[in-house]
Each structure stands twice: as C-alpha cells, then as structure tokens.
Amino acid sequence: MSGTSADGIDAVLIRTEGKESELIGSHHRPMPAPLRDEILAFRQSGPEELHRLATLDARLAKEYSLAVSALLATARLEAATVIAIGCHGQTIRHHPKGDTPYTLQIGDPNRLAELTGITVVSDFRRRDMAAGGQGAPLVPAFHRARLVSEGVSTAVVNIGGIANISLITAGGDVTGWDTGPGNTLMDGWVAQHHGEPFDRSGEWAASGTVIGPLLSALLQDPYFATRPPKSTGPEHFHLDWLAAHLSGNEAAADVQCTLTELTVESLALVLEQQPHDVVRVCGGGARNTWLMQRLTDRLGETVVTTTETIGVDPEWVEAWAFAWLAEQTLAGQPGNVPAVTGATGSRVLGGIFPA
C-alpha cells in the first residue's frame, strides 16, 4: 500500500488459517524523493502526461518489488511460500463524479509479478466503479471482518491522507465513507513551512491556536454536507484549496492547528450523529498525539482508542486490508460493500496476474 501522501510503501505479511489471520511481518520503504515529487505532480494536469504516467507505472512496480523482497528477507521466507501479493497501487487520480467517473491506480502488476515471482492481485477499485459505485472506501469490509468485537457497535476511523470511517452495528451491518481530509493538508502545510514530511506528534499544531472563522469557512465546503455514499481525495483537498480561504496574514502554526481541527471536526460531526460503543483509530493519524487528544476531547464520553488495543498495529491496517481483499478475490468472494460505495451489488474486485 502506498497512500495519498506517497511518502512510502507499507508491506505486510499475513498468515491466514480459516477465519483467523495474523500479521507476521511488516516493512516500510520510504518513497524516493524524485519519485514522490512525480506522483504528487499528477494531482494537476501537466505536459507529456501519457509518457510520464507509463514510466512512473513501471518505476513504482520496481519500488513495490523491493519492498516485497525486503519484507521476505526480514521474515526469512522464500517467495514460493506466498500465495499472492495484494497491491493497491498508487492513486494518481480519483474522480467518482461526473458523466464518466473514473479512478486510476498505477504500479504495473505484470511487472511486479515478473520481478517477485509471486501472483499479484491488483486494480481493486475499478470493478466497483463499473458497477455504479465510487470505488471507495474499500476498507470497511475488512474492518468488519477483522477489527470488530462481536456484539459491540464500533466506528473504525482510518486517518491517512484522506480520512474515512466505517460504522459497524452490533449486528454487523456496515456503512462508511470518506469524511474529508485526514493528514493531507497538515502534511502539505508543514512541508511548505518547515520542509518536514509530517507534523511529528502534532507538536507544531499544538503550539498554535484555532482560527475560528477559517475553520468555519473550510467546513462550508459542499463535500462535508454531501450525503453518502461519497469519496474524495487530494484532487479536491489540497493546498491551493486552502489558499483560497487564507488572507495571508495568518500565523502558520495557527493554520496548522486549524487544519488539525478540521480533521477532528469533520469526523466528530459524523460520530456525534451516529454514536457507537467504541471508536478505534488507525492510519498515520493514530500516531498524532495532538489530533488523538483533540478527537477524544471533542467526543466527550465516547471511548476513543486505536486498533492497537485489539492487537492490530494502526500503521499496518490499510496494507493488511488489501492483503485481505486479495484473499477475497482469489476465493471468488466479494470485496466491496454496496451500502458503502453505492455499487449496484456485491462484486469480486481486482484482476489476477499469475506469477
């Protein structure tokens, strides 16, 4: 998995027996800076896009193969012991609305299979979109399968570049959608002002003060009021979007504090309307101490914790989800939840690229 921040590749090794599965290895490979710059450049149109896209597709597959090799070396396992790689790929564009909705993830699965000698399952989102869905979020099915205690109504909040939420009732019914920006605006703002990839533990945000009028203006974006199913991405929530709301006189730390509050508030507005017994947070946002504190404060008596409390490291949840989706595909089982994505029915997701 390489997410919207494109800061690196998360690879996990999952052993499954029946309905039980466990994480037995993990590896993070930082994305080379020139490659990350090219990925981020695709958020806006530019010259020679077809050539750049084709070469980036191949180069990403190479990076994914190196992550797989490092993971297997750490676990001291041969490629032949692995049934398949579930590869989400790198999202370049995600446009779920309009006359011709589309989503595009790259990282050539043909090349990845060739380089690793392992069957690859990839291209998970487009089948759901072909069935009338938004192709996202796809993780709620995994959240229901692996992150929920029986009989406990649970909200699973994934705070990656974009934040998404899975709402699972005590009876197992699930809904979910992208709530808006997670880390993407905070990461972009701290990179612009301090040259850092992220605000470590939210310390810079904690040093600032929320700008009330700015927060109110940001929350007026129509996306927040749109009814689900819905999904979004950095094509919508980016620094140019933010800049349109700034006067230029704001203290940078106050803007960072406000962006953290935007993520918190957009999540809290949902969680207040549909209360659950417990909220479990995963993704990079779970490591942001200030964000977690603000979300806990905002939700009052609701129990807010991370997936670590049930033995699942928050950092690896999304990569694990695509390993699980690959298992579903190989078994001929659906991987989407129509109530979440808006698809006309359950579908087996992804294409299989044999070793």
Secondary structure, DSSP 8 states (H G I E B T S, - for coil): ---TT-SEEEEEEEEEETTEEEEEEEEEEE--HHHHHHHHHTTS--TTHHHHHHHHHHHHHHHHHHHHHHHHHHHT--GGG---EEE--EEEEEE-SSSS-EEEEES-HHHHHHHHSS-EEE--HHHHHHTTS-----THHHHHHHS--TT--EEEEEESSEEEEEEE-TT--EEEEEEEESSHHHHHHHHHHH--SS-GGGHHHHTS---HHHHHHHTTSHHHHS-SS----TTTSSHHHHHTT--S-S-HHHHHHHHHHHHHHHHHHHHHHS--SEEEEESGGGG-HHHHHHHHHHHTTSEEEEGGGGT--GGGHHHHHHHHHHHHHHTT-----HHHH--SS----SEEE--
